[in-house]
């Protein structure tokens, strides 16, 4: 039997106006690099974009799922460490806040802040990751020293 139901995909449109053409050009370069990049278990929503003057118009796949809560960020910290922070890609997220992630109904973890992905060294990523995970640990447990020790042992 053939399933004749249509495939429905939802997307949203985002419009960003830049003060300078250089700022827009930098973002366009990062988005083009992002289209060619992979972050293993962490996925990036499908997206397309156009530019007009100093304005970026993005059509982004809407991920059906739930934003990560603080405790879920701690649950996924090893995957985030391995696949984003330690990524060999030249570009990577510059923040690792729970609101930057959605756990899709497909049980896939998505990073959704596309304009936040840009050239960022592993040392810079590590610093931001430690800040985010330590803040999350403090919110959940009241103690942020545990997470820092774990991250240090991962680096060894």
N, C-alpha and C positions, 0 to 999 in steps of 0.2 A: 504494500500500500504506500502511495506517495503522500508525503505530508505537504499540503499546499498552503500551510499557514505562512504568512510573511515573516521575515526576520526583521525585528524592530531594533534599531539602535538609537539611543538618545545622545544628543550632543548639546553643548551650550556654546555660545559665542562670547568671546571676551575681546574687548576693545581697549587698547592701551595707547595713550598719547605720550610721546616722548618730547622732551624739551629740545633735544638736538638730534640731528641726523646720525651723528656718530653713536649715540646711545642706542638708537634703533638698529643701526648696522651691526653693532656688537651683539644685540639680542638675536637678530636674524642669523648671524653666524653660529651662535650657540644652539639655536633651535635646529639648524641644518645638521650640526654635529650630533645633536641629540637623536635625530631621526636615524642616524647610522650606528648608534650606540646600544649596547645591551648591558643590563645590570643583573643578569642571571635570574634569581628567583623574584626579584622586585621588578615589577613591570611599570611602564610608562603608558598612560592612556594614548590611544591613537589621536593624532592631531594634524591639522593643516593650517596654513596661515598665508595671508597676503599683507602687503603694505601699501599704503597710500599716503604720500607726503611723509609726515612724521608719526603716522598712526599704524599700529600693528593690529590686525584683525585675526583672531584665532578661533577656529572651530575645534573643540576638544570633546572627545568621547566622554560622556557622563558615566562614571563608574557607579554601578548600583552596589551598595554595601554600607558599611559603617565606618565612620572616622575612628581612628584609634583613640582609645582612652589612655591615660597615663600608665596604668598597669599593663596594658597590652603593648605599649612601646617597650617596656622591660621584657615582656615575653618574646618579642621579635628582635631584641637587641643584637643577638649573634648574627642573624641574617642581615640586618642593617650594617653591622660591622663588616662582615665578609663581602657583601655584594655592593655596598655603596661606599663606605669609608675606605676600604682596601681595593676598590675597583682600579684596574689599570687604565680606565678611560681618562682622557685629559680633562674632561668636564665631569662634574659631580654636584650633588646638592650642597648648598652652603648652610643649610639648617636641617635639623633632624627632630623637629617638634612633632608631637602626636598628630596635630592638625594637618601635617604635610602628607599623611598616609591615609589610605582607605583600604580596609579589608573587604574585597569584593565578595559578592554572593557566590562567585566561582572559586572562593577560598584562595585567591591570589592577592598578594600584598602589592598595592600600587603607590607610587610616589606621584603626587598630583600638582605640586607647585612648579610648573614647567619653567617659568622665568627665573626661578631660583637656581637652576642648573646651569653652571658656567665653569670656566677654568678655576680650579681650586686644588691646591696641592694636598697630598695625603696628610702632611703635618697639619695643615689648616683644617682639614676634615676631621682629623683625630681630636683636635681641640674643641671644635663645635660639637662633635659627637659626645665627648666627655661632659661638656656643659649640659647638653640636653638630657643625657641619661642620668647624670647625677641629680639634676633638678627633678626628674621623674622619680628617682629612687627616694629622694627626700620627701616628695609629696606622698608616696605610697607607704614608706617605712619610717620616715622621720630621720633616716640615717643615710648619708650619701657616700660614706667611705667604702662601703661594700662594693659598689659598682666600679669605682676607680681601681680598686685592687684587682678585680676581674679583668678589666681592660688591660692593665699593666701586664698581667700574666699572659694574655693573648699575644701581646707584642713580643714576648720573650721567645 
